[in-house]
Amino acid sequence: MSKKVRSLVVICSLGLSLTITGCGLQALLRTKDKTSAPKGGTEPVIAVSLNEDDPNKLLITKGIDDLAKKENVQVKYLDQSSAGKEGKESPLKGAKVLIYQGGNASLLKSAETDKIPVLALSQLPTDAKLVGIITPDQEKVGELMAQALVSKITEGQVVILQGDPNESGLQDRLVGNKAVLSNYPKLTVQTIVSSPESESAAKQGLVDFLQKNPGKVQGILAYTEKLAAIANEVLKQAQLDKKIILVGGQASVPSLERMANGAQIGDVDTSPYLQGINAYQWAQKIIKQEALDVNDSITSEQGEIPAKIIQVKAVTPDNLAVIQKSYNKTLQSAEQDKKQTDQIDSASKSKASEQTPDQGQAKQDDQSSGDKSKSGASSEGQNAKSSAMPPGVQMVTERIKTETTREYLDAQGKVIGTEKTANEQVKTVPPAMLNQPSEQSKDATQGQGGQSEKDSGTNKNQ
């Protein structure tokens, strides 16, 4: 990664040319005003594919969604199963840009086929044509990790759990590590690499190295939250967690909890929420063909990629409480937003699957033909339901209140803290939606005095 900040102005061309004269603030504001409203009343769509294993995935989506809510923009999240199949609609249909951090790599091919610009997040995907990348300062992450280590030890063996060496960001972290560790000649470094598909190899590699070098390893640098969790588990099982220090490179709620418990001495805040915010802002600029606020560039097989580098900071015992509170609060808010979104999606699907009153009546008439007693019951049920709805009703509201209790457990499963969150949602329900077949049958059953229990159960299921 280039350390030199470059004054680049990049104009994204998406099949059209954009000329900006007088690049002052007012000119940019006028451009934004003209392009903020989508032509033809169609909402612009931003497709997002995130790494499912990222412990801060919800924090990234929170940054994206917080800005998307303020504008007339639809965000379409694509999971691992999203892929274009022959004869089926492309998962990127309607998308104006794809924010790609990970997930299904075939989406990159679909984006190329559909001529949809791709904005990378956190790392450079292989064999992809990119318009830019949003990433934390990976080299600085490596430096901060190493600085935390040498603040405690200056000699002995250090193990680096690097992960996949093919990931560009992790290579930059290694550069940052060595820039600091090279100043301490009494420190020797052993690097253990692994891929997301073979993280068990990283665990076994660490176990083997500790067994072959008893009493020599003084510290471990773990690049990701998964690798830090693996290292913590290995050290505890070997009863070395009090003798070997552990430093992480991807602050998350679990890693900050380990720091609070003394199982980890340092971490790096890579600002996942800000990553989401900046990814959304750049995606909007790409859609509107505006200049990108570039502060660096990254060299790839396709050449120099315009980059927005997000600043990072060390997590230390001094600022741990503040950072931990921020992560917990943002995560709780993101989880609450996701819950509300899921409830809305579920209600929409339920409404779409309901029958119209005419369809329901036609089906009921077909079922009642040839059975005089059931037909009478249905008629009575309809009359009872009609009288149950107060006259003149134009709107019905439902108030739904949910309460969530979260428990925090230590490694032994002991509850060390609890927290409760409550959410109250009010939604409007058209009176016609209350005319459910089950309610008709229920009222019909109550209106019949001499019908058998068996017939009553049958009517409830109609």
Phi, psi and omega in degrees: 000133179290132179272347182274124179286129184248139179271086182250142171238115185249125175255117182281121179256117181246057180091348179234158176256143181235125179243124179248120177253137181067069187285048175275177182298316182296323179296317180294322179295320178295321178297318181295320181297324183286332186254359184291328180264120181297142179291143176073009178075012181269130179289133173291146182244128174252117177272140183227128175235113184251160177287117183297336182271357180289119181294343181255023182304315181295327179290325176294314180296327177298317178297319179292311186292325181300323178278324181297327180295332183277349182232166182277064185232134177260129177254125182248109180272130182248129181266187184299331183277351182288119178198146178284124178246150182302129179085357180243159182294140180293137178295345180262012181300128179088347183285141178261341179200152178242121170270117187238118173251329182175198182100222184278113184294339180294343177296329178294322177292319178298320179296320179294318180296317182274002180058046178257124180297144182246127176250118182280150178232125175079316183210161181274119174286150181281148175055044179229137175272120187245149173264347179174176178215138172252122184208147171293161179288091188296321179295322178293324176303313179299320179296315181295323177298312182294324179295322177296323180293309185287350174287346181246325181224151179228005176207161183110189182264141178237131177256129176253116173270098190273326188089213183283114182293346180281347179283124186301319182296323181288329175294322178294325178296321179297322177299316178296321176302308186292331179298328180268312185294335180294344178277359182235089186297341180275359176262130173248144188243134175237123181257131176245121182255157178198170176243162179304331181280346183225049180293340176296332178293324178295320180295313181294322178298321178291318179301313181297318182294321178295322180290325181281342182232062183298129177077001184262328182286127182250337183204157179228132173251119182246120188289326183239166179297320180298317180291324177294320178294321177297314180297318179299320179295316180297316181296321179293317181295327179270002182056041179245006185294341178265353184251332182246127182276150182235131177234130179260167180234013181212086182301137178207173180303314179295319182290324178292328176292322177297320177298317180297330180270358178085008181274351182214137187263345183200163179201178179228127177276110182267009175054061181298325178297316178293328175301316179296317179299311182292325177297317179296315182299318178291322178300319178295319179296323178295316179298318183273358180059047177258165179293139178272139179276078184282136173236006177189183173213156181235134181278131178223182179296336180271001182109205181280126180257124176303135186228148169244110183268124179269130180292146180239166178213151181286142172262120182236168176303333182288322182252007183304312185300318181293313181293320179297318178297319180295314179298314181298316182295316180294320179295317179299318178295320179294319179295322179293319177299318180296321180296317179294320178297318179297321179294319179294316179298319180296319179294322179294317179295321179295319180294320181294330183275350181287151178279152172286159179305322180293319179295318180297320181292320180297318180294322181292321178297320179295319182291327185277344181294132180090353179229099188293319184292320180292324178296319179295320180296319180295320181296316179296322180296321180294319179295320181295319182291321180299322181284340181286332179278121180301141180294148176083007181291126178248338183208145177233135177245144176242135179250118183245125180240126178239147178232130182244130175249121180250136178245136176257124184244149175274186184297335180270002179087007179279134180287120181247000177182150178225156174210147181239139175231144181235144178224131178240127184235134177244126179231151181265133182238119175300141181306328182297333181289342181278351180278066181276142178305323182295324180289323177301314181294322181297315179293323179297321179295318180295334181278353181254122181273329188251009182282146183289162179297326181294316179294324179298317178295324180295318180295326180293333183269354181285000000 
